[in-house]
Amino acid sequence: MSALRKYFANIFHSLYTVIVGMKITFRHLFVPAVTIQYPSVKLKLPERARNRLYVNIDDCIGCDQCSMACPVDCITIETIKATPDQDLGVTSTGNKKRLYVPTFDIDIAKCCYCGLCVPPCPTECIVMTDVYEFSEFDRKNLVYNFSRMTPAETAVAKERARKAEEEAAAKKAAAAAAAAAKQAAPVQPKPEPPQSPPTTTQ
Amino acid sequence: METIQAILSNDIVDAVLLSILPIVFILLYALVTLYTEMKVAAHIQDRVAYMRTGWHGVLQPFADILKLLQKEDTIAANADKFLFILAPYIVFIGTYGGYAVIPFSSIYIGSNINLGAFFLIAASSLVVIGILMGGWASNNKWSIFGGMRSAAQMVSYEIPTALAVVVATMITGSLNLQDVTRFQDGGIQNWVVFGGPFPLVQRLLLLPFTLITFLILFTASLAEVNRTPFDLPEAESELVQGFNTEYSGMRFAMFYLAEYANMFLVSAVAVSFFLGGWTSPFGSFLSGPVWGIFWFIAKGMVFIFLHIWIRWTLPRLRVDQLMYTSWKVLTPFLFVCIFTVGLILVM
């Protein structure tokens, strides 16, 4: 008897649960969709979302700290020393610029968006923006060149730096030679100390 | 005009035209159903489905078909090529054969034979052979599993289907679906699902049994077309699409088309036997050959919607549950129905 009862209870239960399920799905047929149709509708990003890097090259002092902080080495910086007679101006934070920055490349394809390059920057010129749509067909296009110096300008700056360096080297050599000459000429005046200190006797 | 009439009255031209009409319908209906299925599925899950191909993605079915047409047609190296190529056509032919006896309207039926329903059940059995053939010829363990499951399932569920048709035949007194439909003419109260056009007492006595039979026919038809919750032959999560794992391109599309055609076929059987076929639910209001087509397709599409709705509601049954349902629930219930309906009709 109980088996028969179980049989009918089972049938009733399965029909009942089917109806419950279908009621739920039917209700959901009229629930507004939660889909966000991405390219036409975009979600607002959080305030501190970390996306594509941007460098304000006018404020960069070429200190290389962001590049050193980068865990994946995606920032490449080259600098050229400015000669003392040149004034490169100051950054918006008041730091004096002493270096040309002919190369400031960020390979955004390598970037892991950790944001570690941002805090070390003394002039706050490297920042993470909210731009996240920058796919490219060619991977080379993902290397961003932030420096605005032309090759000609770079060559000039290099040449000047080299000359300044040579001059400095020549000056140094001359100074060294003079110093050496100075040192070599008066051999006598310094008398030997009468006694050696006791510690050196052994 | 006369030449056109002469051409139209030619027997062979007539036969060709009559046999082409359902395929035109199937193609149009498959496009609509592809779209409806995806949209209903998405909205049940609170999504939106296609939105970019045309207005709300109405052109998506065309894009899908274009994609299937362009696809590379691959045949596995160790497959049985002949059977592999043949299988999807067998499946489609089996389904399409059934359309021969479906009365779309009072003036249209492919073949007005007395054994209509019998022929339909026999022809759609061919689908099993096609699916098993496809599974076997693929020479893939998942496919053969799918084919075997399909054979076991469809053979099992043909029994409740046939028995439910027997109940309806006992009430309507005919196997010809056109006669069955005419029997229920005159409005919603004459439909067999509500007891048929009998005196009130007899009708009330019949009502519970016809309702149960209708429900069982619907359940069995779901299993016949391999739709969820009876989609064990396909079972993408366990059998990797089952019997059509190895199929691609147009051959795959053929299986798909056959499945959709089969969905409408089983719905058409349920509609013709239980819901008055092409007759208007309002008696003589809005009735006529053209309205007949409308009512028939509208009723069929309600079933299609039900199929889709159930697909996105219920999980798949286990194999033993599937067999239990068929042999221990549906079949005994139908025996009781046959016996009782017979008694009521004799009284």
Contacts between the chains, C-beta under 8 A, distances in Angstrom:
chain1	res1	chain2	res2	distance
A	7	B	328	8.0
A	11	B	329	6.0
A	18	B	310	8.0
A	18	B	313	7.6
A	18	B	314	6.6
A	21	B	313	4.6
A	21	B	314	6.3
A	22	B	309	6.4
A	22	B	310	7.0
A	22	B	313	5.1
A	24	B	313	7.6
A	25	B	44	4.8
A	25	B	309	6.5
A	25	B	312	5.9
A	25	B	313	4.4
A	26	B	309	7.0
A	28	B	43	7.3
A	28	B	44	5.2
A	28	B	45	7.2
A	28	B	46	6.0
A	29	B	40	7.0
A	29	B	43	5.0
A	29	B	44	5.6
A	30	B	43	7.8
A	31	B	46	5.4
A	32	B	46	7.6
A	33	B	42	7.4
A	33	B	43	6.8
A	33	B	46	5.3
A	33	B	47	5.5
A	33	B	48	4.4
A	34	B	46	5.0
A	34	B	47	7.5
A	35	B	46	7.8
A	35	B	47	5.1
A	35	B	48	4.6
A	37	B	48	7.1
A	37	B	51	6.0
